[in-house]
């Protein structure tokens, strides 16, 4: 599962002060990784690195290398790329071109051009159909719209959970207008809806597993997002030098590997993790670059513009209101 524009700093599971993970926080079957960062800060640059078998992880805007769909096809798996994005949008048209080798290739905004509000839950029926298709070796990728900008359009009205603005005015110095505080609320509501979708996907997979099928899942976002969190900035930008925009949520479900949860990792080498996950051997596979390598040592990580990455202070450290120091979340 590939999220879109989702910052781990707005996830309750990573210590955010709002309950933006009401569904996932109740699950005891996911493995959350605390220090995974994206390889870049826009969709094409990020996914072109983590979904192609690029040994050095240094190419930008390039799907010319063998990608994970090509490899899975070659190994006899049935492959699916199912997305709620446009097939050929202005920004990320390289992604569908790169992933078009999938046996089943769906871009729902093109499948449903007359649907005014197309939410990520539309993916669920496609997932269930893919799971029901013949064959027991499948790679299914769901590309969510997630929390992409125009946040208000990313969730149905019934998922409007956060509306108040007074607290935001105290905690976000740069959210100095009601319009900006509304955008923060909209972004957090989009995260709540995405949490619901991810939980629904895992429920579907759980049912499939109970029927005796071997299924597992990985979720990550392509890059992060800023919503006036600590400076006067909204959205994301390609090849950024901001650590915040690289810091993404990452979890697994149903995978035996549970090591390195707190080890630093960057998505440049994620194709090697995928090969490890699918137990595929090839000359280009470098096991030491898999997230689950027993002696993982990623070394220095770099931001999209080539500068050295240094972790952002945790979100709670951005809150300086003295009266909040006495409060702690229940474990």
Protein Blocks (a to p, Z undefined) as FASTA:
>chain_A
ZZehiafklgfknopabdfblmlmmpckbccdfbbccfbfcfklmmmmmmpccfkopagh
iakbccfklmmmmnopacddddfbdfbdfklmmmmmmmmmpfbdcdfklmmmmbmbacfk
lmmmmmmmmmmpgcjbdcdddddfkjaghkllmpcfklmmblbfklmmmmmmklmbfklm
mmmmmmmmmmmmmmmmmmmmmmmmmmmmmnopacddddddfbdcdehklpccehjdehia
bfklmmccdddehiablghklgccdfklmmmmmmmmnopacfklcfklpfklfklcebja
ddfkopacdddddfklmpmcfklmmpccdZZ
